[in-house]
Amino acid sequence: MSDKRRSPRPIELLAPAKNIEVAIQAINHGADAVYIGASSHGARQSAANSIDDIRRLADYAHQFNAKVYTTVNTIIYEHELRHVERLVHQLYRANVDALIVQDMGLLRLDLPPIELHASTQCDNRTVGKAQFLEAVGFSQIVLARELTLDEIRDICHSVKVPIEVFIHGALCVSYSGRCHASMALRGRSANRGDCAQICRLPYTLRDADSKTICRDKHLLSLKDFNLTHRIADLMDAGVSSFKIEGRLKDESYVKNVVSHYRRIIDNVIDSHPDLYRRASSGRSEVSFVPQPDKSFNRGFTGYFIDQRRPKLSIASIHTPKSLGEELTDTSMINNGDGISFFNEQGEYTGFRVNRVERGRIIPAQPVRIPRGATLYRTSDTQWDRQMSRPTAVRKIDIDIRIDETGVSATDEMGNHVRLPLNVTKEVAQKPLNVRNAFEKLGNTIYRLRNFESALDPKTFIPMSQLTDVRRELIEALTATAKTRYRHNLRRPEDRQAIFPADRLDYRDNVANSLSRQFYKEHGVKQIETAMEASDRPQPSTVVMTCRHCILRELKMCKRDNPQAIKRYREPLTITSGDIRLQLRFNCADCEMQVLTT
């Protein structure tokens, strides 16, 4: 065995951004990379951004060696292929670091050498799938949220490219890329960035004899993901990129959640500097204490990180709305706060606080709160006021040295410049404090770490000239860092790699001829057309495949509590308004399918 020591693995905190303003705040608060939608095909129709904004964002991010990934992760129709090709070239010229993609037709376009990441929409759940994606040229693979820690570890150990996992935010109830409920029922494709949120509706569950099992519950609405306490385990398993969901979330949410995970990740890195290092440069100073429960959340879950059949509830069946933070003390409440609770009918409702007097909450309007009800704060006026202000500054450490002939600067990334010292020198009447002139870095992205002066103590240089020297030095260092920034290139495609299945159906989202060509060249024999590019689905079409199981959530699991379900005859159905769906349970694999009727 070789005794050659491995260099520390770069660990990336990847933040969402709906626009350039949110992206810049994510970077300021510690993100190593951001992902953002382009002008089209970004899987979030309401989070599109211009090429000019993305170019400005890349310029800002690259100062800190942070990266910008652009989402082009929808399926692509035949008539859109050339438009997408032009879009990719525009993004490449805008200095984007990588594209997050779903449609394999992209790999048959005339692309620039830009790095490609495999979106979670590719349904990345197995070792075989990850190995194939690595073989065909993907540089980073985003895993499905449903995987256990052991499954994640197995995949990490099976490939050499970085593995990316979600650690926080909203959860889709179906495997990503395999939810067709919105398309089937409303003609709006989640795989095209136009999800109708079918999973957040209230449903009534009935058996085949129309017996009601439960009524008007949000049976498909999951809690929000939170892996705060598993970051160290995930790093140990081999994960390199930690992704926060939320390209539709506001600036306050992103600032809070990014700052929270920055602290968690830094603590692990600082404890194991021989194993891990930060993927970007600069340190963020944040003026608040991060508290994820103060931002939008439906309650938190670790989902399946520990096991395929979690003991704790993973769904938010009583409401799809934000719960906020649970209140344990009325002294925490401020005038103007928003408070919510479940009333005696089990409905989620709330009120605005008019004032608080000696521990008593005075609502703006009369309200009846059940005795013993849990109160949740969904709006915190003091927190909102604080988060609306500037809350972070990010600085790169630099070392400066000055001597009789020149001045030099070196940043923490190793960028180095030296300029000649063209100044007027006189005999000093009193000691010159040269450091003071170079400490005043003001609105730059730099912070002075070390300063060394080899000037003759008797030398005097006018402060105005030292100020000019400092300005020129910083400009030169910034320019040098910019020219030294390097993008990773797209990895080559192994044309001999065989896809780990020889048949694809509509759930594999093949919507154009180039995608079909790609899969055929990699050994697939039969290929169905994506639902979005074919006729409307027939009855008994699978529109969701989930690890979440309604029976398990209701304590009626066929394996854990077989007597509970025997009172009801299958198939079970869920209904909401004009929507009627059938449930099918695959207990051997602990999966639930949702079908049209």
HUDA-V860037 format. One record per helix or strand of 2 or more residues. SS is the DSSP state (H for helix, E for strand). FROM is the first residue (numbers start at 0). TO is the last residue. If there is no record, write none. Layout:
ss;from;to
SS;FROM;TO
SS;FROM;TO
//
This chain:
ss;from;to
E;8;16
H;19;27
E;32;36
H;50;61
E;66;71
H;77;92
E;97;100
H;103;107
E;113;117
H;119;121
H;126;134
E;139;141
H;148;157
E;161;168
H;180;185
H;189;191
H;197;199
E;202;205
E;211;216
E;223;225
H;227;236
E;240;243
H;250;270
E;275;277
E;282;285
H;291;293
E;299;300
E;324;326
H;329;331
E;337;341
E;347;356
E;359;362
E;374;378
H;380;386
E;391;401
E;405;410
E;415;419
E;424;426
H;433;438
E;445;452
E;458;460
H;462;483
E;502;503
H;505;507
H;512;520
E;525;526
H;530;532
E;541;545
H;549;552
H;561;564
E;571;575
E;578;585
E;590;595
//
